[in-house]
Amino acid sequence: MKKNKSKGAGRSSLGPSSKNGSRRNVGSLPQQRTYEIPDHRLEKPPFRVAQVQTAVGCSYEISGDLSSPVPPIRDSKYLNRTETIEIYRWMVLNRKMEQALENLYKQGKVVGGVYFGLGQEACSCASAYALGEQDWLAPMIRNQGSLLVRGFQPRDMMMQYMAKADSPTKGRDGTSHFGDIYQRNVVSPISMLGDLIPVMAGVALGARLQGRNIAVMTYIGDGGQSTGATYEGVNFAAVQSLGVVLLIESNLWAYSTPSEMQYRVQDLAERAIGYGIPGVIVDGTDACQVYDAAHEAVERAHRGGGPTLIEAKMMRMKGHAIHDSADYVPKPLFEYWRKRDPIARFEHYLVEVKKWLSPEEHQRLIGELEAYLEQERELAVNSPMPTAESAEGGVYCEAGCHEIRPKYAAPKSGVSKRAPGPRSPEGALHFK
C-alpha cells in the first residue's frame, strides 16, 4: 500500500506566516508536493505496543489483530534457482552458527557476551549477497550472516567470541568487531551506533576519487537511526550522490524500548524524503524482497545514482544480548513473529512451493552444513589462547602497519567524476 505524505507534515495546518503575521492556507499553493514510499510487503501487521503503568512499575502491552495468516514469499525478480538456494544455505549456516555460539557461551568458553541475529538472517544474508566483489560492507554486531556471505568462516566468529589467538583480532576483542579491508572489503563494526554511515560514505567518496562508483552497504537499527551521526552520514551521502546502501533493521526493539517510543513517523523509510533519496519498505523475513531491494540499490550506486534507504521490518527474536531474557516483550509478539521465521518460510518456499529442493536434497543440505559447522567448532575450540607477550603487539604503529594504497587507481584531483550539481527531478524520486 502506498502512502501519501504532505511536505508540510508536522507543521501547523494553517500554513506559513505572511509578512504581517497572518497565515495563509497552503492547500492550493502550486509548490505543495506529495510523496510516496514503495512498500513491497504482502502483510502490514496491524498491532501496536504501548507502555502501561502497573503496581510494580511500567510494562508493555500489545493491541491489534495477531491472528492473520503468514503471507507467502514473494518471487524474486532477479534470483535464479541456484542463487536462491545459496542464500538459503547462508541463512541456515548463520542460524546454526549462532546456536553453536550459544552452546559455547553456556559451556563457559566465551569470554564476553554474544549478540544474536535470530529472526534477521534473511536481512543479513540476502542483502550482502547483492553486493559485487568490488563493493564494500560494514556490518553491525547482529549481521554475522553478512560476514559469512562476504567470505569469513564460522571459526572466525567463534574464535573471536572466545578471544582465541587465531581470531581475526588475535584475541584482543571478545565480540564481532573485526573486518578485512584488504581482501574482503569489510569494515569493522563500530560500537557508537550510526558512525559507520559517514565512514562508509567516505569509502564511497574515496573510490569515486579513484574513478570508480561502488556500492557501500551498512546497517542501523530502529534505535540507532535516531543518532546524529546517522543523519550526518546519510545527508552527506545524499548531497555527494555517494552509493551508500543503508538497511534499517526495523526489529521493533531498541534494547528494551519499543519502536512506538522511538519515533513518530509511521515508517522509518519516510525519513528518506527529508534526505531527497529513494526509500523503500520490505518484509525483513522475506529473503527475496530483501535481495531485490538491495540489488536495485546496488545497481543504482554503480550508476552513480547515490544512496538508497531500505527499511526491513521484522523482529529481534532474542534480547539485546545473551544476558538479556527480553522479559519486557509481550509474549504474543514472540508468537506472532515465530510463525514468520525467515528460515522456516524460505524452506517451505523452496521445498513445497517452488520444488527447487526435494525433501531428500534439503536434508542432505542440512546434514552437510551441520558436519561443516562441527569441524569449524572443533577448530575454534582447539585454537590456542593468546600468549601474554602478544598483548603488546598492535598497540603502537609499526613499520608499514598503516600503509594505505589506492585500491582502484591513483586518486584524481580537481572535479570528481560525479561532482555534486544542481538538484534535478530525478534526485527526488518520491515526488508523485
C-alpha positions, 0 to 999 in steps of 0.5 A: 500500500502506498502512502501519501505524505504532505511536505508540510507534515508536522507543521501547523495546518494553517500554513506559513506566516505572511509578512504581517503575521497572518497565515495563509492556507497552503492547500492550493499553493502550486509548490505543495508536493506529495510523496510516496514510499514503495512498500513491497510487503504482502502483510502490514501487521496491524498491532501496536505496543504501548507502555502501561503503568502497573503496581510494580512499575511500567510494562508493555502491552500489545493491541491489534489483530495477531491472528492473520495468516503468514503471507507467502514469499514473494518471487524474486525478480532477479534470483535464479534457482541456484542463487536462491538456494545459496542464500538459503544455505547462508541463512541456515549456516548463520542460524546454526552458527549462532546456536553453536555460539550459544552452546559455547557461551553456556559451556563457559568458553566465551569470554564476553557476551554474544549478540544474536541475529535470530529472526534477521538472517534473511536481512543479513544474508540476502542483502550482502549477497547483492553486493559485487566483489568490488563493493564494500560492507560494514556490518553491525554486531547482529549481521554475522550472516553478512560476514559469512556471505562476504567470505569469513568462516564460522571459526572466525566468529567463534574464535573471536567470541572466545578471544582465541589467538587465531581470531581475526583480532588475535584475541584482543576483542571478545565480540564481532568487531573485526573486518578485512579491508584488504581482501574482503572489503569489510569494515569493522563494526563500530560500537557508537551506533550510526558512525559507520554511515559517514565512514562508509560514505567516505569509502564511497567518496574515496573510490569515486576519487579513484574513478570508480562508483561502488556500492557501500552497504551498512546497517542501523537499527530502529534505535540507532537511526535516531543518532546524529551521526546517522543523519550526518552520514546519510545527508552527506551521502545524499548531497555527494550522490555517494552509493551508500546502501543503508538497511534499517533493521526495523526489529521493533526493539531498541534494547528494551524500548519499543519502536512506538517510543522511538519515533513518530513517523509511521515508517522509518523509510519516510525519513528518506524524503527529508534526505531527497533519496529513494526509500523503500519498505520490505518484509525483513523475513522475506529473503527475496524482497530483501535481495531485490531491494538491495540489488536495485540499490546496488545497481543504482550506486554503480550508476552513480545514482547515490544512496538508497534507504531500505527499511526491513521490518521484522523482529529481534527474536532474542534480547539485546544480548545473551544476558538479556531474557527480553522479559519486557516483550509481550509474549504474543509478539514472540508468537506472532513473529515465530510463525514468520521465521525467515528460515522456516518460510524460505524452506517451505518456499523452496521445498513445497512451493517452488520444488527447487529442493526435494525433501531428500536434497534439503536434508542432505543440505542440512546434514552437510552444513551441520558436519561443516559447522562441527569441524569449524567448532572443533577448530575454534575450540582447539585454537590456542589462547593468546600468549601474554607477550602478544598483548603488546603487539598492535598497540603502537604503529609499526613499520608499514602497519598503516600503509594505505594504497589506492585500491582502484587507481591513483586518486584524481584531483580537481572535479570528481567524476560525479561532482555534486550539481544542481538538484534535478527531478530525478534526485527526488524520486518520491515526488508523485 
